[in-house]
Amino acid sequence: MEVVGLLWIISGFLRGHGQGVYAPPAVRIVHSGQACNVEEERYSERVFTIREGATLELQCLVTGHPRPQVRWTKTAGGASDRPSESSMYNGTLKIVNINRHQGGRYYCKAENGLGAPAIRSIRVDVYYLDVPVVTVHQSVGESKEQFYFERTVFLRCVANANPPVLYTWRRGRAVLSQGSDAGVEIYEPFFTQGETKILKLKNLRPQDYDVYSCTASIRNVCDIRDTHTDFRLSNRTAPPSIKLLLDDPLVVNPGETITLVCVVQGGDPPPTLRWCRSGGAELPERSVVNAGTLTVPVVTVEDGGVYTCEASNNVGNAAKKSTSILVRGLRKGRFWITPDPYHNDDNIQIGREVKISCQVEATPSEELQFVWMKNGRPLRSSERMVVTHSDSEASPGTTNLDIIDLKFTDFGTYTCVASLRNGGSPEISIDVNISSTTVPPELTVPRGRSHIIAQEGDTVDLQCLVSGKPKPIILWSRVEESTVAAATALMPDGSAQSESDDGMLRIRNVSREMGGAYRCQTSQYNGFNVKPREAIIQLVVQFPPVVEPVHLEVRQALGRAFSLTCRLLRAHPARLLRYEWKLGSRLLTVGQLEQDDTSYYVRALNREGYGAYTCDITNQAGAGRCTFMVTGKAFPAEFFYDTPTPLWQNRPLVYGFTLQWTQSHPEDVDPILAYRLGIRQVGQSRWWEQEIPIDRSIQKGELLTYNLTELVKPESYLLRLTPITRYGEGDASERLVQYDAPVNPHLKEFNCGFEDEEVCLFSQDKMEDFDWTRHSAATRDTKYTPNTGPSADRRGSKQGFYMYIETSRPRQDGDKARLLSPTFNMNSKSSSSPGPAYCLSFFYHMYGKHIGSLNVLLRQKGTTANDASIWSLSGNQGDRWRQAKVNIHPAAAFQIVMEGVRGGGIEGDIAIDDVTIEVGECKDPPPNNLRSLAPPPALHLWRLSVTFSLLVIGWLR
């Protein structure tokens, strides 16, 4: 429903001093969700245990003003995870269906620009238990064909788990333990402590042939049930053996179907088979596996390689057999001409030797064969025409034709024909012309193209002209001045070098990073095998000036002087730069840029001076622009989220809320004249607005307060606060106000035994050293901290819950934990009657030689004094629950603070249970009640006559 007749009551503004309420961030991590209760007592150690598959939910509670920004990150095993997986930018980190790899230490980081960021961490321990695997081995020195006949056998049980596994062995139905059978030994190897359990059967006996069961347990932690695996040991038990029913290597033609068959020859239990490729490569997508048969239809060259069949039955080592698949094919046919190596001349000359080389990549290489032809006719090796194949000076797959004492009659076209002996792939023919016009290459750069100037975004063509016959392939690469940089300089496409048949290198959308020297050089392939010819082309990429700030908002009050500065970061060319300042379309000033920045000065800002100021710094490639938006808008209000008990209620159907905020940078603009407060009920569209006048200057850090009343229960409201100056409206800020229902709103007494997970809306004090922990004795690990803490709740039940402080590591002497009760409100009837008395009672357990102190304090709303101590006790009180009662006389809404202080050692756990608050003085207080205090003097300044109605102020979420 809509808010009708909504009433706001302004309660005044509180002036701050210096930084006022500004404070650096403080952080505390709390958890909710599905934690394992067995680990709850270790929360003080910041260890959160959760079962795999459950939902992890961690809250980062922060204080500080302005409200800090929160970020979650994670590290595991010392290495950071990818931010996209584990970084969260709000107060709650939630992981649904958590897995074991998501365990580790999570960090909450909060920062608000004041001081150093606040960082806290919590370790998340994910518990899991896999089904164990049993493997069987015989000692190596005793291995024979009769694998398990009168030999020593080892059964090894392994289960992946966290925490470490407890293993139990059974033979048949009988549990096996160390010493229970002379022929059996059970041990855990030192190097795998807690990970394996090995059963040693010495000199196998007939009774050892049986079904063995290994049970893995983590003692039902997180309700994770035990798992087990059975293994039948018999005189037939044997490791796997296999055989491949195919040739090795298997040579096939492209397009054929290959079938690889792997059969089991032995092994008990029956082995399982699987096919894989070397190097972890995936099987071809078209492949079909049926038991031990692998079929690959329409095989391609990429399908070639080593294939392995592996058999395993968890007995001994896995059996492996491999075969190579060779797919016939010819690739990369190239040639080169080598002039007479005994003369220092790159040209072919009559009377000298010349060698023609031809190279082809072939699979399989042993099937490669070459045929030489001259002018289309077969050429046989002779004294002057010597044909060789793959000599030691050339790589495999190369054939050479040496022409001795070159004559005019030797001129012609020589053809190298490569083919595979058994076919399966088309042959490759390479033609090489030898004539008087066959000359080595020369490389030049066209006139005027050795120094190219381009602008960013252009398409640039770099060209090297190559002459000679035949024309070789041109290789392009980048050249850097530094030898280190030269090793890493890459081409624009990311490669180390690129090839060109026509000597042209085209670069599209050129950027400034692509500028520099480019080298073109001849390759020996498809040309002469001589010293490479090369040339250098310098590419200069011009780009407009890069400036900062690109966009900046400047907030200024009327009448003030200020300056705007535009800085040059880089430009090319970086000389003859000009600047031009404008306000909107109005020219302000122009000039030559003499240094790395230019400034514009405003001596006294007037209303016409507000607007967009631009500064353009230009060169011949373009302009870089700085934009300054000068405005008189006020900065937004900064809502204060650390108000103690901001939500209050004294009427059945409505509640009130104390709204507090500070003004961000009030000194930068004209004084705040008023705030416009808008309020809208969540789920409705109508906004109600109220203006809050301000009749004085607001100081930085000053806390402003405004009380909202008549908010309808249980609705939530969206608030919008907008500062107003003589310039006009400033930036608005919004926040949500949510209502929390009270606990027992109509009862005259309050009882809490901590049986509910909500712990009766008690909460932890965020600013203390550690937390109280809710626990029951049924799940308490007494081995962790012996001789301290209760063995049951105060009623004697091991299933009952209580609150206690865990004093084990990392706690230190003097560390404090504070537990805050809900806030109890009193309804005023008369201002002249004295305040009522209430009886606070609770049970405590303080057992252990290192017990510190238990303190009870009274915290009242609206008082500026510190929390008032109303009860205190220190030292060992024995292994029993005791009751304490104390009278309190609050004059305003109040909270009870239970403070536990750690003593000098780990045997110092303090517990509390059954907290009760009742109207009236305590009756028959126990003899160990140390204090029954009248209200402190400061509380007598304002005494009210009240009729007690117990209400709980819910904390604003």
Secondary structure, DSSP 8 states (H G I E B T S, - for coil): ----S--EE---B----TTTT-EEEEEEEEEEESB-GGGGGGGGGTEEEEETTS-EEEEEEEEEES--EEEEEEEETTEE--HHHH-B-SSEEEESS--GGG-EEEEEEEE-SSSS-EEEEEEEEEEEE---EEEEEE-GGG--SSTTSS--EEEEEE--EES--EEEEEETTEEE-TTS-TTEEEE--GGGTTTEEEEEE-S--GGG-SEEEEEEE-TTGGG---EEEEEE--TT-EEEEEEE-S-SSEEE-TT--EEEEEEEEEEES--EEEEEEGGG----TT-EEETTEEEE-S--GGG-EEEEEEEE-SBSS-EEEEEEEEE-EEEEEEEEEEE-TTSS--S--TTS-EEEEEEEEEESGGGEEEEEEETTEE----SSEEEEES-TTS-SSEEEEEE-S--GGG-EEEEEEEEETT-SS--EEEEEEESTT-EEEEEE--TT-SEEEEETT--EEEE-EEEEES---EEEEEE-SSHHHHHH---TTSSS-EEESSSEEEESS--GGG-EEEEEEE-STTEE-SS--EEEEEEEEEEEEEEE-SEEEEE--TT--EEEEEEEEEEES-SS-EEEEEETTEEEEEEE--SSEEEEEESS--GGG-EEEEEEEEETTEEEEEEEEEE-----EEE----SS-EE--SSSEEEEEEEEEESSGGGSS---EEEEEEEETT----EEEEEE--S---TT--EEEEEEEEETT--EEEEEEEEETTEE---EEEEE-----SSTT-SEEEE-S-STTGGG-EE-TTSSB--EEEEGGG--TTTSTT-S-SS-TTS-SS-EEEEE---TT--TT-EEEEE--EEEEEEEESSS----EEEEEEEEE-STT--EEEEEEEETT--S--EEEEEEES---SS-EEEEEEE--SSSEEEEEEEE--SSSS--EEEEEEEEEES--SS--TT--------GGGGGS--EEEEEEEEE----
